[in-house]
């Protein structure tokens, strides 16, 4: 994604239309902004320094995450794969499987149960050991055997999830990704300008069989298609960010509403958020985004049904009765006041997202919360996340997301390759396109930058930092001025 077109490339000035100067006029008599093409190309070039490394990582980890259900069982078939014995129709019930795990790990706490998606998948139990570490313990539901354990954070998809979330760098990594996401918007928008403005020059270069013309045209064509997906992925990925997403939620809450609305059925004293009731390493993988901050009600240990203790199978039965689909994920009660929180399967259809909280004593539904309860903003985000993860439209969105990741990797490779071929070797310059953004002469450009800076604060902050650096450092130090191809 370094350069999207080439009609102002080094050595091609004779075939390209010279950039207009401020105050000049086109044939229709209207003023033409100075150097808009080269200025956009320059910003496209410099944005790539932040965007390319981050989006290369996001594309690779995104591919791994897309194919996790196919790849992980192959890598860990000894614990994740099972085989139904001939003649056996029903597996061991979940409560019996839970008893096996508790017997194998007497000093640990079982916090989560995840049913297998297929008949040959093992049941997974999230177990927190006495040293605080969390592992997934797998049970053969047909033979009633504990098969082994895996650290979910050290599997291939576990590393992919953590890199995709924050580059495994905590808050700093999250902010760096958000900055790259903001500048990716700039790359996409400037790229489209270059694509349409430079189409004639690209045709001329191909006709002349100029060096690199085919690669540049292919880069431009792939970028024009991938840019739509890039903008969609950026918009649907922003709700996960720790700065923009959190600030939007705070703003909504301050106005008396919430992206998550209210769990209207939670009449009992709330215990915690749903994402807090699961082991930390599982929360972002198992809980639908729009339900993460919903309140979890409490069971009533002093109620009339105190002696009628429900179990895991009761919770699943009640969830089935309420319409939840298998495979289910069940968060187990953490104490005497906890509930069974059953999350229904909505992998291919976010509109089916729903969680049912079941009293651990009476087996009654304490509350439930689903897509139909979401406010409009949360519904839009939930559907967007389904598209982001390649699951909302079945195989169409799955393969579309996979091809998008491949396209991004292609752009991340061909952009630097084009720069490497045209770089001015031995000059001490990075070979950036020479141009200055005519902000004063172009009101719509100034307005667009202000809007982006307000809507995306990290973009605004970094843009201001770049402009100050250019104004007070790069333009005043001759060696830096030459190295970064700065112009007045």
C-alpha positions in Angstrom: 0.0 0.0 0.0 3.0 2.3 -0.5 2.0 3.9 -3.9 -1.2 3.2 -5.7 -0.3 4.8 -9.1 2.6 6.0 -11.0 2.0 8.8 -13.5 4.2 11.2 -11.5 6.9 8.6 -10.8 10.5 9.6 -11.0 11.7 9.6 -14.6 8.2 9.8 -16.0 7.6 13.6 -15.7 7.6 14.0 -19.5 4.6 11.8 -19.9 2.7 13.1 -17.0 0.7 16.3 -16.8 2.7 18.8 -14.8 1.0 19.8 -11.5 -0.9 23.0 -11.7 0.4 26.0 -9.7 -1.7 28.0 -7.3 -3.9 30.5 -9.1 -3.7 28.7 -12.5 -6.9 27.8 -14.2 -8.1 24.8 -16.1 -9.8 25.1 -19.5 -13.1 25.9 -17.9 -11.6 28.9 -16.1 -11.8 27.5 -12.5 -8.8 27.7 -10.2 -6.7 24.5 -9.9 -5.1 23.6 -6.6 -1.4 23.3 -6.6 0.2 19.9 -6.7 -2.8 17.9 -5.5 -1.8 14.7 -7.2 1.8 14.8 -5.9 0.7 15.9 -2.5 -1.7 13.0 -2.2 0.9 10.6 -3.5 3.4 11.9 -0.9 0.9 11.4 2.0 0.1 8.0 0.6 3.8 7.2 0.6 4.5 8.4 4.2 1.4 6.8 5.7 2.6 3.5 4.4 5.5 3.5 7.0 2.9 3.1 9.7 0.2 1.2 7.9 2.2 -1.5 6.0 3.9 -3.3 9.0 0.7 -3.2 11.1 -1.6 -4.3 8.4 0.7 -7.1 7.2 0.5 -8.5 10.8 -3.3 -8.0 10.9 -3.7 -9.7 7.5 -1.6 -12.8 8.5 -3.3 -13.1 11.9 -6.7 -12.5 10.4 -6.1 -15.4 8.0 -5.1 -17.7 10.8 -8.2 -16.7 12.8 -10.5 -17.3 9.9 -9.2 -20.9 9.5 -8.8 -21.6 13.2 -11.5 -24.3 13.2 -9.7 -26.1 10.4 -6.1 -25.6 11.5 -6.2 -26.1 15.3 -7.8 -29.5 15.3 -5.1 -30.6 12.8 -2.3 -29.3 15.0 -3.8 -30.7 18.2 -5.7 -33.7 17.0 -4.7 -35.7 20.1 -6.8 -33.6 22.4 -9.3 -31.8 20.2 -10.5 -34.6 17.9 -12.6 -37.6 19.0 -14.4 -40.4 17.3 -17.9 -41.6 18.0 -17.9 -45.4 18.9 -20.0 -47.6 16.7 -23.4 -48.1 18.1 -23.2 -45.3 20.7 -25.9 -42.7 20.0 -25.6 -40.3 23.0 -22.4 -38.7 24.5 -21.8 -38.3 28.2 -23.8 -35.4 29.6 -22.0 -32.2 30.3 -22.3 -32.6 34.1 -20.6 -36.0 34.0 -17.8 -34.5 31.8 -17.5 -31.6 34.3 -17.1 -34.1 37.2 -14.3 -35.8 35.3 -12.4 -32.5 34.9 -13.0 -31.6 38.6 -11.6 -35.0 39.6 -8.5 -34.6 37.4 -8.0 -31.0 38.6 -9.1 -31.1 42.3 -7.4 -27.8 43.2 -8.5 -25.8 40.2 -11.6 -23.8 39.3 -13.6 -24.6 36.2 -15.1 -21.4 34.8 -16.3 -22.2 31.3 -17.7 -25.0 29.2 -17.6 -24.9 25.4 -19.4 -27.6 23.4 -17.8 -28.9 20.3 -19.1 -27.6 17.0 -19.1 -31.1 15.3 -19.6 -34.6 16.6 -15.8 -35.3 16.3 -14.9 -32.3 18.5 -13.9 -32.7 22.1 -15.7 -30.6 24.8 -13.5 -27.8 26.2 -13.4 -26.7 29.8 -11.6 -23.5 30.8 -9.7 -24.3 34.0 -7.9 -21.8 36.3 -5.2 -23.5 38.2 -4.1 -22.6 41.7 -1.1 -20.6 40.3 -3.5 -18.4 38.3 -2.8 -19.9 34.9 -5.7 -20.8 32.6 -5.8 -23.8 30.4 -8.3 -25.5 28.2 -9.0 -29.1 29.3 -10.5 -31.3 26.6 -12.8 -34.2 27.3 -13.9 -37.0 24.9 -17.7 -36.8 25.2 -18.2 -40.3 23.8 -15.8 -42.2 26.0 -15.8 -39.9 29.1 -12.1 -39.4 29.1 -9.9 -36.4 29.9 -7.7 -36.1 26.8 -5.3 -33.4 27.9 -4.8 -29.6 28.1 -3.7 -26.7 26.1 -2.8 -23.1 27.0 -5.2 -21.1 24.7 -2.8 -18.2 24.5 0.1 -20.3 23.1 -1.8 -22.1 20.3 -1.4 -20.7 16.8 -4.8 -19.1 16.8 -4.1 -17.8 20.4 -1.0 -16.0 19.3 -3.0 -14.7 16.3 -5.7 -13.3 18.5 -3.3 -11.5 20.8 -1.3 -10.1 17.9 -4.4 -9.0 16.1 -5.8 -7.3 19.3 -2.8 -5.3 20.5 0.4 -6.7 18.9 0.9 -8.4 22.3 2.0 -4.9 23.5 -0.9 -4.1 25.9 -2.2 -0.5 25.8 0.8 0.7 23.7 0.2 -1.9 21.1 -3.5 -1.2 21.0 -2.9 2.5 20.5 -0.3 1.8 17.7 -2.9 -0.3 15.9 -5.5 2.4 16.2 -3.1 5.0 14.8 -2.3 2.6 11.8 -6.1 2.1 11.3 -6.7 5.8 11.2 -3.9 6.3 8.7 -5.2 3.4 6.6 -8.3 5.5 6.0 -6.0 8.2 4.6 -4.2 5.6 2.4 -7.5 4.3 1.0 -8.9 7.8 0.2 -5.7 9.2 -1.3 -5.2 5.9 -3.1 -8.6 6.3 -4.8 -7.7 9.8 -5.8 -4.5 8.6 -7.4 -6.2 5.6 -9.0 -8.7 7.7 -10.9 -6.5 10.7 -11.6 -3.6 8.6 -12.9 -5.5 6.1 -15.0 -4.5 7.6 -18.4 -0.8 7.7 -17.4 -0.9 4.1 -16.4 -2.4 3.1 -19.8 0.4 5.1 -21.6 3.1 3.4 -19.5 1.7 0.0 -20.3 1.5 0.8 -24.0 5.2 2.0 -23.9 6.1 -1.2 -22.0 7.8 1.0 -19.4 9.7 -0.8 -16.6 7.4 -1.7 -13.7 4.3 -0.5 -15.5 2.5 -3.9 -15.2 3.3 -4.2 -11.5 2.1 -0.7 -10.8 -1.1 -1.2 -12.7 -1.8 -4.4 -10.9 -1.1 -2.8 -7.6 -3.5 0.0 -8.5 -6.2 -2.4 -9.6 -5.9 -4.6 -6.5 -5.9 -1.5 -4.3 -9.1 -0.2 -5.9 -10.9 -3.4 -5.0 -9.3 -3.9 -1.6 -9.9 -0.3 -0.6 -13.6 -0.9 -0.2 -12.9 -3.9 2.0 -10.2 -1.9 3.9 -12.6 0.9 4.7 -15.2 -1.7 5.8 -12.7 -3.6 8.0 -11.4 -0.4 9.5 -14.9 0.8 10.5 -16.0 -2.5 11.9 -12.7 -2.9 13.7 -12.7 0.4 15.5 -15.3 -0.7 18.2 -12.6 -3.0 19.6 -10.0 -0.4 20.0 -9.2 0.8 23.5 -9.3 4.5 22.8 -11.9 5.2 20.1 -14.2 2.4 21.2 -14.0 3.3 24.9 -14.5 7.0 24.2 -17.6 6.4 22.1 -19.0 4.3 24.8 -18.3 6.9 27.4 -20.0 9.6 25.2 -23.0 7.4 24.7 -23.3 6.7 28.4 -23.0 10.3 29.3 -26.0 11.1 27.1 -28.2 8.7 29.0 -27.9 5.8 26.7 -25.4 3.0 26.0 -24.1 1.0 23.1 -25.2 -2.0 25.2 -28.5 -0.6 26.4 -29.9 -2.3 29.6 -30.5 -5.9 30.4 -34.1 -5.4 31.2 -34.5 -8.8 32.8 -31.8 -8.4 35.4 -34.0 -7.5 38.3 -31.8 -9.1 40.9 -28.7 -7.4 42.3 -26.1 -7.5 39.5 -22.9 -9.3 40.2 -20.6 -8.4 37.4 -20.3 -7.8 33.6 -20.6 -10.8 31.4 -17.0 -10.5 30.1 -15.8 -10.4 33.7 -17.5 -13.7 34.6 -15.2 -15.6 32.2 -11.5 -16.3 32.4 -9.7 -13.3 30.9 -8.1 -15.2 28.1 -11.5 -16.4 27.0 -13.7 -13.3 27.4 -12.9 -11.7 24.0 -13.2 -15.0 22.2 -16.5 -16.2 23.7 -18.6 -13.2 24.5 -20.4 -11.3 21.7 -19.1 -7.7 21.6 -22.5 -6.1 22.3 -23.0 -8.3 25.4 -19.6 -7.8 27.0 -20.7 -5.0 29.4 -24.1 -6.4 30.2 -24.8 -7.1 33.9 -24.9 -10.6 35.2 -27.7 -11.2 37.7 -27.2 -13.3 40.9 -28.8 -16.5 42.1 -30.9 -16.5 45.2 -29.2 -18.8 47.8 -31.9 -18.0 50.4 -34.9 -18.6 48.1 -37.6 -21.2 48.4 -35.8 -23.5 46.0 -32.5 -23.5 47.9 -32.6 -27.2 48.3 -33.4 -27.9 44.6 -29.9 -27.4 43.2 -29.8 -27.2 39.4 -26.7 -28.3 37.5 -25.0 -27.7 34.2 -27.4 -30.0 32.3 -30.3 -28.0 33.8 -28.9 -24.8 32.5 -28.5 -26.3 29.0 -32.0 -27.7 29.0 -33.4 -24.3 30.1 -31.4 -22.5 27.4 -32.7 -24.9 24.8 -36.3 -24.2 26.0 -35.6 -20.5 25.5 -34.5 -21.1 21.9 -30.7 -21.0 22.2 -28.8 -23.0 19.5 -26.0 -25.4 20.0 -23.0 -25.4 20.3 -23.4 -23.5 23.5 -20.8 -21.8 25.8 -21.6 -21.9 29.5 -20.0 -19.7 32.1 -20.3 -21.5 35.5 -21.3 -19.9 38.8 -18.2 -18.4 40.5 -19.7 -18.4 44.0 -22.9 -19.1 45.9 -24.6 -16.1 44.3 -23.5 -16.9 40.7 -25.6 -18.1 37.8 -25.1 -20.3 34.8 -24.6 -17.8 31.9 -25.4 -19.7 28.7 -24.4 -18.1 25.4 -26.1 -19.5 22.3 -24.4 -20.1 19.0 -24.8 -17.2 16.6 -21.6 -17.8 14.5 -23.3 -17.4 11.1 -26.0 -15.0 12.2 -25.3 -12.2 14.7 -29.0 -11.5 14.9 -29.3 -14.8 16.9 -26.9 -13.6 19.6 -28.5 -14.2 23.0 -27.4 -15.1 26.6 -29.7 -16.7 29.2 -28.7 -16.5 32.9 -30.0 -19.5 34.9 -30.3 -19.6 38.7 -28.0 -22.3 40.0 -30.5 -23.3 42.6 -34.0 -23.1 41.1 -33.0 -23.6 37.5 -35.2 -20.6 36.6 -34.2 -17.9 34.1 -33.0 -14.9 36.1 -32.6 -12.7 32.9 -31.8 -13.0 29.3 -30.4 -10.5 26.8 -30.1 -10.8 23.0 -29.9 -9.0 19.7 -33.5 -7.9 19.8 -32.7 -6.0 23.0 -29.7 -4.1 21.5 -30.1 -0.5 20.6 -29.7 0.4 16.9 -26.0 1.3 17.3 -25.1 -2.1 18.9 -27.1 -4.0 16.2 -25.1 -2.2 13.5 -21.8 -2.9 15.3 -22.7 -6.6 15.9 -23.5 -7.1 12.2 -20.3 -5.3 11.2 -18.2 -7.5 13.5 -19.8 -10.5 11.9 -18.7 -9.2 8.5 -15.3 -8.3 9.9 -14.8 -11.9 11.1 -16.1 -13.4 7.8 -19.1 -15.2 9.3 -22.3 -13.1 8.8 -23.0 -14.3 5.2 -21.7 -17.8 5.4 -19.1 -18.9 2.8 -19.5 -15.6 0.9 -18.2 -13.5 3.7 -15.7 -16.1 4.8 -13.9 -16.4 1.4 -14.4 -12.7 0.9 -12.5 -11.9 4.1 -9.8 -14.5 3.2 -9.3 -12.9 -0.2 -9.2 -9.5 1.3 -6.4 -10.6 3.7 -4.4 -11.9 0.7 -5.0 -8.7 -1.2 -3.7 -6.6 1.7 -0.6 -8.8 1.8 -0.1 -8.3 -1.9 -0.3 -4.5 -1.5 2.0 -4.6 1.5 4.6 -6.4 -0.7 4.2 -4.6 -4.0 4.2 -1.1 -2.5 7.7 -1.3 -1.0 8.9 -3.3 -4.1 7.8 -0.4 -6.4 9.6 2.1 -4.1 12.7 0.0 -4.1 12.9 -0.1 -7.9 12.5 3.7 -8.3 14.4 4.9 -5.2 17.3 7.3 -5.9 20.2 5.2 -4.8 23.2 7.1 -3.3 21.4 10.4 -2.9 20.6 10.2 0.8 16.9 10.7 0.0 14.1 8.3 0.9 12.6 8.9 -2.6 9.3 10.3 -1.4 7.1 12.0 -4.0 7.7 15.7 -3.9 4.5 17.7 -3.2 2.8 19.8 -0.6 -0.8 19.6 0.5 -2.6 22.8 -0.7 -4.8 23.0 2.4 -5.2 26.8 2.3 -6.3 26.7 -1.4 -8.6 23.7 -1.0 -11.4 24.3 1.5 -12.9 20.8 1.2 -9.5 19.2 1.9 -9.1 21.3 5.1 -12.6 20.5 6.1 -12.1 16.8 5.6 -8.9 16.8 7.7 -10.7 18.6 10.5 -13.6 16.1 10.4 -11.3 13.1 10.4 -9.2 14.7 13.2 -12.3 15.2 15.4 -14.0 11.8 14.7 -10.7 10.0 15.0 -8.7 11.8 17.8 -5.6 9.7 17.4 -5.4 10.6 13.7 -5.9 14.3 14.6 -3.1 14.1 17.2 -0.6 12.3 15.0 -1.5 14.5 12.0 -0.8 17.6 14.1 2.5 16.1 15.2 3.5 15.4 11.6 2.6 18.9 10.5 4.6 20.5 13.4 7.5 18.2 12.7 7.5 19.2 9.0 7.1 22.9 9.7 9.6 23.4 12.5 12.2 20.6 12.0 12.3 19.1 8.5 12.1 22.4 6.7 14.8 24.0 8.9 17.4 21.4 8.8 19.0 21.2 5.3 20.0 17.5 5.6 16.6 16.4 6.8 14.9 18.6 4.2 16.9 16.8 1.4 16.4 13.4 3.0 12.6 13.7 3.2 12.2 15.5 -0.1 10.5 18.5 1.5 9.2 21.3 -0.7 7.9 24.8 0.0 
